[in-house]
Amino acid sequence: MMVIANDLAGELVAHLPGVVVVDPRFDAYTALAASARMGKLDLHMRSSGHAALKLVDRIHVDAWLIASELDDMSGEDFVGLLQARRGDAKIAMVDEATAGSRRFALAEQAGREAGVDMVLSAPITVADLEELLGLPIEERRLRFPAAPGRSWAALPVSVGAAMIAIAVLMIG
């Protein structure tokens, strides 16, 4: 997915959307990881709020996807820290509840109170990201063509090894 923007000289330039996932459950983002491997977005994944905050001034971020519970703080606390520094990036809270359930309605209310743009239900799809970024349907089809489904095991070896290492650390 390419986003068209004006550069400093006023010319239209295309850039990959920068997406930061702040969630200890990386497996809920396999569709986004597949898009990143295909070169359609610049994806960064962090499990803690403090690690994610280090990215604010270092990379261009179009969308923040934040879990309700992080390794070191609540998602709402992280959103509060991020609000003043987010620029024009979109923020979505990610909840495990099924859309339409009472728990999801409570998560949406908490998200509105925290000041997020949207509340999403895990697992996150490319369509969820497109909706968060506000892309028109025609542009969505061009920028995010349907990708074949892949399991987390299809990730590059280094990412798969990192996920296994994180799982071992969490268990031990």
C-alpha positions in Angstrom: 0.0 0.0 0.0 1.4 3.3 -1.0 0.2 6.6 0.5 0.5 9.7 -1.7 1.6 12.8 0.2 3.1 16.2 -0.4 6.8 16.5 0.3 8.5 19.8 1.4 8.7 21.0 -2.2 5.0 20.5 -2.7 5.4 17.6 -5.0 3.4 14.4 -4.7 5.4 11.5 -3.4 4.5 8.0 -2.6 5.6 6.3 0.7 4.8 3.2 2.5 2.5 3.6 5.4 4.3 3.3 8.7 2.4 1.1 11.2 3.4 0.5 14.8 1.8 -2.4 16.6 2.1 -2.2 20.4 0.9 -5.6 21.6 2.5 -8.6 23.3 0.3 -10.9 21.1 2.1 -10.6 17.7 0.1 -13.5 16.3 -3.0 -11.3 15.9 -1.2 -9.4 13.1 -0.2 -12.1 10.6 -2.1 -10.4 7.8 -0.1 -7.2 8.3 3.1 -9.1 8.6 2.4 -10.7 5.2 1.7 -7.2 3.7 5.0 -6.0 5.2 6.9 -8.9 3.7 5.4 -8.0 0.3 6.7 -4.5 0.7 3.3 -2.8 1.1 3.8 -1.3 4.5 6.5 -0.4 7.0 5.6 -2.5 10.1 7.2 -2.2 13.5 6.1 -4.4 16.4 6.7 -3.8 20.1 5.3 -5.5 23.2 5.8 -2.6 25.6 4.8 1.0 25.7 8.2 2.2 26.6 9.8 0.4 23.7 7.2 1.8 21.3 7.6 5.4 22.6 11.2 5.3 21.4 9.9 5.0 17.8 7.9 8.3 18.0 10.6 10.6 16.9 12.6 8.1 14.9 10.2 6.8 12.2 7.2 8.1 10.3 4.0 6.6 11.7 0.6 6.7 9.9 -1.1 4.3 12.3 -0.7 3.0 15.9 -2.4 -0.3 16.8 -2.4 -0.6 20.6 -3.6 -3.5 22.7 -5.6 -2.8 25.8 -2.9 -4.5 27.9 0.8 -4.1 27.3 3.8 -5.7 29.0 4.5 -2.6 31.1 1.3 -0.5 31.2 -2.3 -0.4 30.0 -3.2 0.6 26.5 -5.1 3.6 27.7 -2.0 4.8 29.6 0.1 4.5 26.5 -2.5 6.4 24.4 -2.3 9.2 27.0 1.5 9.3 26.6 1.2 9.2 22.8 -1.5 11.8 22.3 0.7 14.9 22.5 3.4 13.4 20.2 1.4 11.4 17.6 1.2 14.1 14.9 -1.5 13.2 12.4 -1.2 9.4 12.9 -4.3 7.4 13.5 -4.7 5.4 16.8 -6.7 2.2 17.2 -7.1 0.2 20.3 -7.2 -3.6 19.7 -9.4 -5.8 21.9 -9.8 -9.6 21.8 -13.6 -9.3 22.2 -15.8 -10.1 19.2 -17.2 -7.1 17.4 -20.9 -6.7 18.5 -20.4 -8.3 21.9 -21.1 -6.5 25.2 -17.3 -6.6 26.0 -16.5 -5.0 22.7 -19.1 -2.2 23.3 -17.3 -1.5 26.6 -14.0 -1.5 24.8 -15.3 1.0 22.3 -16.6 3.3 25.1 -13.2 3.1 26.8 -11.5 3.8 23.5 -13.6 6.9 22.9 -12.8 8.1 26.4 -9.1 7.6 25.8 -9.3 9.5 22.5 -8.6 6.8 20.0 -9.8 7.0 16.4 -11.2 3.4 16.3 -11.5 0.2 18.3 -10.7 -3.0 16.4 -11.3 -6.7 17.2 -8.3 -9.0 17.0 -7.1 -10.5 14.7 -6.4 -7.4 12.7 -6.8 -7.6 8.9 -5.6 -5.4 6.1 -9.1 -4.2 5.7 -9.1 -3.0 9.3 -5.9 -1.0 8.6 -7.4 0.5 5.4 -10.5 1.6 7.3 -8.4 3.1 10.1 -6.3 5.1 7.5 -9.5 6.2 5.8 -8.7 4.9 2.3 -11.6 4.9 -0.2 -12.7 1.5 -1.3 -11.3 1.9 -4.8 -7.9 2.9 -3.5 -8.0 0.0 -1.0 -8.3 -2.5 -3.9 -5.4 -1.0 -5.7 -3.1 -0.6 -2.7 -3.9 -3.8 -0.8 -4.7 -6.5 -3.3 -5.9 -9.7 -1.6 -3.0 -11.7 -0.4 -3.1 -15.5 0.1 -3.5 -16.5 3.7 -0.4 -17.5 5.5 0.2 -18.9 8.9 2.7 -17.4 11.4 5.1 -20.3 10.5 5.5 -18.8 7.1 7.3 -15.7 8.5 10.9 -15.4 7.7 13.1 -17.5 9.9 14.4 -14.6 11.9 10.9 -13.4 12.8 9.7 -16.9 13.6 12.8 -17.4 15.8 12.1 -14.1 17.6 8.4 -15.1 18.2 9.6 -18.5 19.6 12.1 -16.7 21.8 9.4 -14.3 23.1 7.1 -17.3 23.9 9.9 -19.0 25.8 10.6 -15.9 27.8 7.0 -15.4 28.6 6.6 -19.1 29.8 9.9 -19.1 31.8 
